[in-house]
């Protein structure tokens, strides 16, 4: 039987020019063999990939067949680069044959890891110069090692390294070699190396931490803070004098981070002690960011400003949050002109903090003027090779590969071309590509594409019946599934509104949905009915707060109530959202409410205040809820 995506791609009402030009959507036995090859390649199973690829000699995706055959020869079963020369000739032939394609860039990424491992710097440098995406932290570390081996200025390389070594989750072998090499060359001092190692230890990578920075004098404090930050705070208060000024400072930073993640008011005190001692540059990214959040939670604008002043520039620039909150801290000090300068840096961004910055400047949050594209411009997109390949990959539910091909095709497009591509995606029912493609425009926009409203005939009456705000419901769906009906999460949520099976059963019983079984959760109307009703239930349970209810939909009502209970007084919704302890939920809430604001503009033509939508959240004792 064809997949759900295959059915969509066969939509009969499309003009002929918008029919998929890829292979027929029916999933064949050969397609299934190709999918098996992909799975074997993910496991780096050389025998199985050789066996399967030999039976796919004439398969349309010949580049993927070749890639899946070669890639396991570059990595062992644990995912580590092999470092030998056995596959070099195959890789070079592949890069020559498929030059300029998304998959060639992916192959080059893989080979760079192999070249770096074996220190083949001359070949590495040639290939690295051709690596288009350049989005691999390990490859960046190997590039710095190559420059170091060739005698480039160690001090400059140390500065460059500090903008790369931000998240230990992506370090791998290359970055663990880079740090001690820089220390030996004088490009990084031992304290900086220990700070990078400490960041790894904070995330549980203790072996990596020792490789990066050696033994850490405050390793026991880090371990204690992770296990019980409140106890660590009390213990270190009594023992801090035993440590050097530097180690006292970084210890307070670690303790402050883990207290802040528990929403413990002592986090502000811990960070104040750190601030008085200095050494901001030796705090991990997590500690730097939670220092700001601790200040926000305590309404300590002096700490907020000092924390952002002390941030690694690479950390400060990667998130508009820190520009917005720095402006707010300046405003709290009465520096209105400088505050405006900061808000103006991000007021043209169409995100959560861009909207808040515009409101600080007295501007509206209307959707921008719509730029229209012609049928002729859309027709051009229907014949783009990358889009044709993507459609076929999506029909096989190979979304990772489909996204790679689609996004590669978008490179270097003008805003008008991006809108034409988004409109084409809409006409073939690839709504996640509609959103992601329209989201890339810089000057010319069409928010009816960036914030589309598919399934409106189904969703509107459901929302109207229970008096659920339609813009908010759409904002949540856009974040949950990007309108992919057969989307499923690693924890079992499914459908447009990503409803958990246990939640679905609970809601179905509550609303009297007769003969409900979880196999019906993939039905569009059923999914929207259950998801919308649950969203309304959490809204009622959480006193009508869209911030709390959005958090509850993602993390559960009990957690949302617990976070509210720990407030030290009435708190603006933006601060509550920014200080949610779970990274996924924090991003989720900000995106859902930012989406909802623009959906209101698209649906109703009304300018909305995001601050009003966020409201003020007052502490309240957490009470048990029967909601799942």
TABEL-V923005 format. One record per pair of residues at least 4 apart in sequence whose C-alpha atoms are under 7 Angstrom apart, sorted by the first residue. I is the first residue (numbers start at 0). J is the second residue. D is the distance in Angstrom with one decimal. If there is no record, write none. Layout:
{{I,J,D} {I,J,D}}
//
This chain:
{{1,5,5.5} {1,6,6.5} {1,24,6.8} {1,25,5.0} {1,26,5.7} {2,6,6.4} {2,394,6.5} {2,395,7.0} {3,7,6.5} {4,8,6.2} {4,393,6.4} {4,394,4.8} {5,9,6.3} {5,24,4.9} {5,25,6.7} {5,394,4.6} {6,10,6.7} {7,428,6.5} {8,19,6.6} {8,427,6.1} {13,17,6.0} {13,18,6.5} {14,18,6.9} {16,378,6.7} {17,381,6.1} {19,387,6.6} {19,390,7.0} {20,387,5.9} {21,387,5.2} {21,388,6.3} {21,390,6.8} {21,391,5.6} {22,391,6.5} {24,391,6.9} {24,394,6.0} {26,30,5.9} {26,395,6.7} {27,31,6.4} {28,32,6.3} {29,33,6.3} {30,34,6.2} {31,35,6.2} {32,36,6.2} {32,51,7.0} {33,37,6.3} {34,38,6.4} {35,39,6.2} {36,40,6.1} {36,48,5.7} {36,51,5.9} {36,52,6.9} {36,67,6.8} {37,41,6.3} {37,67,6.2} {38,42,6.7} {39,43,6.3} {39,44,5.4} {39,47,6.3} {39,48,5.9} {40,44,6.0} {40,48,6.2} {40,67,5.3} {40,70,6.9} {40,71,5.9} {42,76,6.2} {43,71,4.1} {43,74,6.5} {43,75,6.3} {43,76,5.4} {44,48,6.1} {44,71,6.1} {45,49,6.1} {45,71,5.5} {45,72,6.4} {46,50,6.2} {47,51,6.1} {48,52,5.8} {48,67,6.8} {48,68,5.3} {49,53,6.2} {49,68,5.9} {51,55,6.8} {52,56,6.8} {52,64,6.0} {52,68,6.4} {60,64,6.4} {61,65,6.2} {62,66,6.0} {63,67,5.9} {64,68,6.2} {65,69,6.2} {66,70,5.8} {70,74,6.9} {71,75,6.9} {72,86,6.4} {73,80,5.8} {73,81,5.5} {73,86,6.9} {73,113,6.8} {74,78,5.4} {74,79,5.3} {74,80,4.4} {74,81,5.1} {75,79,5.5} {75,80,6.5} {75,81,6.1} {80,112,6.3} {80,113,5.3} {81,113,6.5} {82,113,4.8} {82,114,6.7} {82,116,5.6} {82,117,5.3} {86,90,6.2} {87,91,6.1} {88,92,6.1} {89,93,6.1} {90,94,6.2} {91,95,6.2} {92,96,6.1} {93,97,6.0} {94,98,5.3} {94,103,5.5} {97,103,5.8} {98,103,6.0} {99,103,6.6} {100,104,6.5} {101,105,6.4} {101,403,6.8} {101,404,6.3} {101,407,5.8} {102,106,6.1} {103,107,6.1} {104,108,6.2} {104,130,6.1} {104,131,6.6} {105,109,6.4} {106,110,6.2} {107,111,6.0} {107,130,6.6} {108,112,6.7} {108,130,6.9} {109,113,6.8} {110,114,6.1} {111,115,5.9} {111,123,6.1} {111,127,7.0} {111,138,6.6} {112,116,6.2} {112,138,6.2} {113,117,6.5} {114,118,6.1} {114,119,5.3} {114,123,5.7} {115,119,6.2} {115,120,6.9} {115,123,6.5} {115,141,5.6} {119,123,6.0} {120,124,5.9} {120,145,5.7} {121,125,6.6} {122,126,6.3} {123,127,5.9} {124,128,6.2} {126,130,6.5} {135,139,6.4} {136,140,6.3} {136,163,6.8} {136,169,6.1} {136,170,6.4} {137,141,6.2} {137,169,6.9} {137,170,5.8} {137,171,6.2} {137,173,5.4} {137,174,6.1} {138,142,6.2} {139,143,6.4} {140,144,6.3} {140,173,5.6} {140,174,5.2} {140,177,6.4} {141,145,6.1} {141,173,5.7} {142,146,6.4} {143,147,6.1} {143,156,6.6} {144,148,6.1} {144,177,6.0} {145,149,6.5} {146,150,6.6} {146,151,5.6} {147,151,5.4} {147,153,6.6} {152,156,6.3} {153,157,6.0} {153,181,6.7} {153,184,6.3} {153,185,6.3} {153,186,4.2} {154,158,6.5} {154,185,7.0} {154,186,4.2} {155,159,6.3} {156,160,6.0} {156,186,6.6} {157,161,6.4} {157,181,6.6} {157,186,4.8} {157,187,5.5} {158,162,7.0} {159,163,6.7} {160,164,5.9} {162,313,5.4} {165,284,6.4} {167,198,7.0} {167,199,5.3} {170,174,5.1} {170,175,6.8} {171,175,6.6} {172,176,6.3} {173,177,6.2} {174,178,6.4} {175,210,6.2} {175,211,5.4} {176,180,6.3} {177,181,6.1} {178,182,6.4} {178,192,6.3} {178,211,5.9} {179,183,6.1} {179,211,6.3} {180,184,6.2} {181,185,6.1} {181,186,4.9} {181,187,5.4} {182,186,5.8} {182,187,4.7} {182,188,5.6} {182,189,6.4} {187,191,6.3} {187,192,6.9} {188,192,6.5} {189,193,6.1} {189,212,7.0} {190,194,6.2} {191,195,6.4} {191,281,6.3} {192,196,6.3} {192,211,6.2} {192,212,4.6} {193,197,5.9} {193,211,6.9} {193,212,4.0} {193,213,6.7} {193,215,6.3} {194,198,6.3} {194,281,5.4} {194,282,6.6} {194,283,6.8} {195,199,6.6} {195,211,6.8} {195,212,6.9} {196,200,6.3} {196,207,7.0} {196,208,3.9} {196,209,6.4} {196,211,5.0} {196,212,5.0} {197,201,6.1} {197,208,6.0} {198,202,6.7} {198,283,5.1} {199,203,6.5} {199,204,5.1} {199,205,6.7} {199,207,6.6} {199,208,5.3} {200,204,4.9} {200,205,4.8} {200,208,5.5} {201,221,6.7} {204,208,6.1} {205,209,6.5} {206,210,6.5} {207,211,6.2} {208,212,6.1} {209,213,4.3} {209,214,5.8} {217,221,6.4} {217,246,6.8} {217,250,6.6} {218,222,6.3} {219,223,6.1} {220,224,6.0} {220,231,6.9} {220,250,6.6} {221,225,6.2} {221,253,6.5} {222,226,6.4} {223,227,5.9} {223,228,6.7} {223,231,5.6} {224,228,4.1} {224,231,5.2} {224,254,5.4} {224,257,6.2} {225,257,6.3} {227,231,6.2} {228,232,6.0} {228,254,6.0} {228,257,5.8} {228,258,5.4} {229,233,6.5} {229,258,6.7} {230,234,6.1} {231,235,5.9} {231,254,6.9} {232,236,6.1} {232,254,6.4} {233,237,6.8} {234,238,6.4} {235,239,5.2} {239,247,6.0} {242,246,5.9} {242,247,5.8} {243,247,6.1} {244,248,6.2} {244,276,6.8} {245,249,6.4} {245,278,6.6} {246,250,5.9} {247,251,6.2} {248,252,6.3} {248,273,4.6} {248,276,5.5} {248,277,6.4} {248,278,6.5} {249,253,6.3} {249,273,6.9} {249,281,6.7} {249,282,6.2} {250,254,6.2} {251,255,5.8} {251,269,5.4} {251,270,6.3} {251,272,6.7} {251,273,5.3} {252,256,6.2} {252,269,6.9} {252,270,5.9} {252,273,5.9} {252,282,6.5} {252,286,6.1} {253,257,6.5} {253,286,6.2} {254,258,6.1} {254,269,6.8} {255,259,5.9} {255,266,4.6} {255,269,5.0} {255,270,5.5} {256,260,6.3} {256,286,5.0} {256,289,5.6} {256,290,6.7} {257,261,6.5} {258,262,6.3} {258,263,5.2} {258,265,6.8} {258,266,5.0} {259,263,5.7} {259,266,5.1} {259,289,6.4} {259,293,5.7} {260,580,5.2} {262,565,6.6} {265,269,6.2} {266,270,6.2} {266,293,6.0} {267,271,6.1} {267,293,5.5} {267,294,6.1} {267,297,6.6} {268,272,6.3} {269,273,6.4} {270,274,6.0} {270,290,6.4} {271,275,6.2} {272,276,6.5} {273,277,6.1} {279,309,5.5} {280,309,6.7} {280,310,7.0} {280,311,6.6} {282,286,5.7} {282,287,6.0} {283,287,6.1} {284,288,6.2} {284,314,6.9} {285,289,6.0} {286,290,5.9} {287,291,6.9} {287,306,6.7} {287,310,6.2} {288,292,6.6} {289,293,5.9} {290,294,6.3} {290,306,6.0} {291,295,6.3} {291,303,4.8} {291,306,5.6} {291,307,6.7} {292,296,6.1} {292,577,7.0} {292,578,5.6} {293,297,6.2} {294,298,5.8} {294,299,4.7} {294,300,6.4} {294,302,5.4} {294,303,5.0} {295,299,6.1} {295,300,6.9} {295,303,6.5} {295,574,6.3} {296,574,6.8} {299,303,6.4} {300,304,6.1} {300,328,5.2} {300,331,6.8} {301,305,6.2} {302,306,5.8} {303,307,6.3} {303,328,6.5} {304,308,6.1} {304,325,5.8} {304,328,5.6} {305,309,6.2} {306,310,6.4} {307,321,6.6} {307,325,6.7} {310,314,6.5} {310,315,5.9} {311,315,6.2} {312,316,6.1} {313,317,6.3} {315,321,6.1} {319,323,6.3} {319,345,6.8} {319,352,6.3} {320,324,6.1} {320,352,6.1} {321,325,5.9} {322,326,6.3} {322,341,6.1} {323,327,6.3} {323,341,6.7} {323,342,6.0} {323,352,6.4} {323,356,6.4} {324,328,6.1} {325,329,6.2} {326,330,6.1} {326,338,4.2} {326,339,6.9} {326,341,5.2} {326,342,6.1} {327,331,6.1} {327,338,6.6} {328,332,6.4} {329,333,6.4} {329,334,5.2} {329,335,6.9} {329,337,6.8} {329,338,5.3} {330,334,5.2} {330,335,5.2} {330,338,5.4} {334,338,6.1} {335,339,6.2} {336,340,6.4} {337,341,6.5} {338,342,6.4} {339,343,6.0} {339,360,6.8} {340,344,6.5} {342,346,5.9} {342,356,4.9} {345,353,5.3} {345,356,6.7} {346,353,4.7} {346,354,6.8} {346,356,5.3} {346,357,5.1} {347,353,6.3} {348,353,4.7} {349,353,5.6} {349,354,6.5} {350,354,6.2} {350,593,6.3} {351,355,6.5} {351,589,6.0} {351,590,6.6} {351,593,5.0} {352,356,6.0} {353,357,6.2} {354,358,6.4} {354,364,6.3} {354,609,6.9} {355,359,6.4} {355,609,6.7} {355,610,7.0} {356,360,6.4} {357,361,6.3} {357,362,5.0} {357,363,6.7} {358,362,5.3} {358,363,6.5} {363,606,6.2} {364,606,5.5} {364,607,6.0} {365,600,6.0} {365,606,4.8} {366,446,6.5} {366,597,6.3} {366,600,6.0} {366,601,6.9} {367,444,6.8} {369,444,5.7} {369,445,4.7} {369,446,6.9} {370,443,5.9} {370,444,5.5} {370,445,5.6} {372,376,6.4} {372,415,6.8} {372,418,6.9} {372,419,5.9} {373,377,6.4} {374,378,6.0} {375,379,6.6} {376,419,6.0} {377,381,6.7} {377,419,4.9} {377,420,6.6} {377,422,6.8} {377,423,5.8} {379,383,6.9} {380,419,6.9} {380,420,5.7} {380,423,6.7} {381,423,6.8} {383,387,6.4} {384,388,6.2} {385,389,6.1} {385,404,5.3} {385,405,5.7} {385,408,5.4} {386,390,6.2} {386,404,7.0} {386,405,5.5} {387,391,6.6} {388,392,6.3} {388,404,6.9} {389,393,6.0} {389,401,4.3} {389,402,6.9} {389,404,5.7} {389,405,5.8} {390,394,6.1} {391,395,6.6} {392,396,6.4} {392,397,5.2} {392,398,6.8} {392,400,6.7} {392,401,5.1} {393,397,5.4} {393,398,5.5} {393,401,5.6} {397,401,6.1} {398,402,5.9} {399,403,6.3} {400,404,6.4} {401,405,6.2} {402,406,5.8} {403,407,6.1} {404,408,6.3} {405,409,6.6} {406,410,6.9} {409,417,6.9} {412,416,5.7} {412,417,6.1} {413,417,6.2} {414,418,6.2} {414,440,5.0} {414,441,6.7} {414,442,7.0} {414,443,5.8} {415,419,6.2} {416,420,6.1} {417,421,6.1} {417,436,6.1} {417,437,6.3} {417,440,6.8} {418,422,6.1} {418,437,5.7} {419,423,6.1} {420,424,6.2} {421,425,6.2} {421,432,6.7} {421,433,4.4} {421,436,5.4} {421,437,5.6} {421,448,6.7} {422,426,6.3} {422,433,6.7} {423,427,6.5} {424,428,6.1} {424,429,5.1} {424,430,6.6} {424,432,6.1} {424,433,5.4} {425,429,5.8} {425,430,5.8} {425,433,5.7} {429,433,6.4} {430,434,6.3} {430,481,6.7} {430,482,5.8} {431,435,6.2} {431,481,4.7} {431,482,6.1} {431,483,6.6} {432,436,5.6} {433,437,6.0} {433,448,6.1} {433,449,6.8} {434,438,5.9} {434,448,6.2} {434,449,4.7} {434,450,6.6} {435,439,6.9} {437,448,6.0} {437,449,5.0} {438,449,5.6} {440,444,6.1} {445,449,6.5} {446,450,5.5} {446,601,6.9} {447,451,5.2} {447,601,6.4} {450,598,6.3} {454,458,6.1} {455,459,5.6} {457,461,7.0} {457,524,6.2} {458,462,6.2} {458,527,6.4} {459,463,6.0} {459,469,6.8} {460,464,6.0} {461,465,6.7} {461,528,6.3} {462,466,5.7} {462,467,4.7} {462,468,6.7} {462,469,6.1} {462,531,6.9} {463,467,6.3} {467,535,6.4} {468,472,6.4} {469,473,6.2} {470,474,6.0} {470,595,5.0} {470,598,5.0} {470,599,5.2} {471,475,6.2} {471,595,4.5} {472,476,6.3} {473,477,6.0} {473,595,6.8} {474,478,6.5} {474,591,5.0} {474,592,6.7} {474,594,4.6} {474,595,4.4} {474,598,6.8} {475,479,6.0} {475,591,5.1} {476,480,5.8} {476,481,6.5} {476,482,6.6} {476,495,6.1} {476,496,5.4} {477,481,4.5} {477,482,6.3} {478,590,6.8} {478,591,6.1} {479,496,6.1} {479,497,6.2} {480,486,6.2} {480,495,5.4} {480,496,6.7} {480,497,6.8} {482,495,5.6} {483,495,6.1} {484,494,4.9} {484,495,5.0} {485,493,6.8} {485,494,5.4} {485,521,6.7} {486,493,5.7} {486,494,5.4} {486,495,7.0} {487,491,6.3} {487,492,5.6} {487,493,4.3} {487,494,6.5} {487,497,6.9} {488,492,5.2} {488,493,6.5} {491,499,6.1} {492,497,4.7} {492,498,4.9} {492,499,4.2} {492,500,6.8} {493,497,4.3} {493,498,5.4} {493,499,6.6} {494,498,6.7} {494,520,6.9} {494,521,5.7} {494,526,6.2} {495,526,6.7} {496,526,6.6} {496,527,6.5} {496,530,5.5} {498,502,6.6} {498,503,6.3} {498,530,6.0} {499,503,6.1} {500,504,6.3} {500,517,6.1} {501,505,6.3} {502,506,6.2} {502,627,5.9} {503,507,5.9} {503,529,6.1} {504,508,6.2} {505,509,6.3} {506,510,6.1} {506,529,6.1} {506,533,6.4} {507,511,6.0} {507,512,4.9} {507,515,6.6} {507,529,6.6} {508,512,6.1} {515,519,7.0} {519,525,6.8} {520,525,6.0} {520,526,5.3} {521,526,6.5} {522,526,6.0} {523,527,6.2} {524,528,6.0} {525,529,6.1} {526,530,5.9} {527,531,5.8} {528,532,6.1} {529,533,6.1} {530,534,6.1} {531,535,6.2} {532,536,6.1} {533,537,6.3} {534,538,6.2} {534,552,6.6} {535,539,6.3} {536,540,6.1} {537,541,6.0} {537,548,5.4} {537,551,6.7} {537,556,6.8} {538,542,6.4} {538,543,5.0} {538,544,6.4} {538,545,6.7} {538,548,4.9} {539,543,5.5} {541,547,6.3} {541,548,6.1} {544,548,6.0} {545,549,5.8} {545,613,6.8} {546,550,6.3} {546,572,6.7} {546,588,6.6} {546,613,6.0} {547,551,6.0} {547,559,5.9} {548,552,6.1} {549,553,6.6} {549,588,5.7} {550,554,5.9} {550,559,6.0} {550,584,6.2} {550,588,5.8} {551,555,4.3} {551,556,4.3} {551,559,5.3} {553,584,6.2} {554,558,6.5} {554,584,6.5} {555,559,6.6} {555,627,6.9} {556,560,6.2} {557,561,6.2} {558,562,6.2} {559,563,6.4} {560,564,6.1} {560,621,5.2} {561,565,6.6} {561,621,5.8} {563,618,5.3} {563,619,6.4} {564,618,5.0} {564,619,5.0} {564,620,5.2} {564,621,5.9} {565,618,6.7} {566,618,5.2} {567,618,6.9} {568,617,6.1} {568,618,6.0} {569,615,6.3} {569,616,5.6} {569,617,4.3} {569,618,6.5} {570,574,6.7} {570,575,6.7} {570,615,5.4} {570,616,5.2} {570,617,6.3} {571,575,6.5} {571,614,6.2} {571,615,4.3} {571,616,6.1} {572,576,6.1} {572,613,4.6} {572,614,5.3} {572,615,5.2} {572,616,6.1} {573,577,6.1} {573,613,6.4} {574,578,6.2} {575,579,6.4} {576,585,5.9} {576,588,6.5} {576,589,6.5} {577,585,6.2} {579,584,7.0} {579,585,5.2} {581,585,6.0} {582,586,6.3} {583,587,6.0} {584,588,6.0} {585,589,6.5} {586,590,6.1} {587,591,6.0} {588,592,6.2} {589,593,6.1} {590,594,5.9} {591,595,6.1} {592,596,6.3} {593,597,6.7} {594,598,6.1} {595,599,6.1} {596,600,6.7} {596,607,6.1} {596,609,6.5} {597,601,6.2} {598,602,5.8} {599,603,5.6} {599,604,6.9} {599,605,6.4} {600,604,4.4} {600,605,4.7} {600,606,5.8} {608,612,6.4} {609,613,6.1} {610,614,6.1}}
//
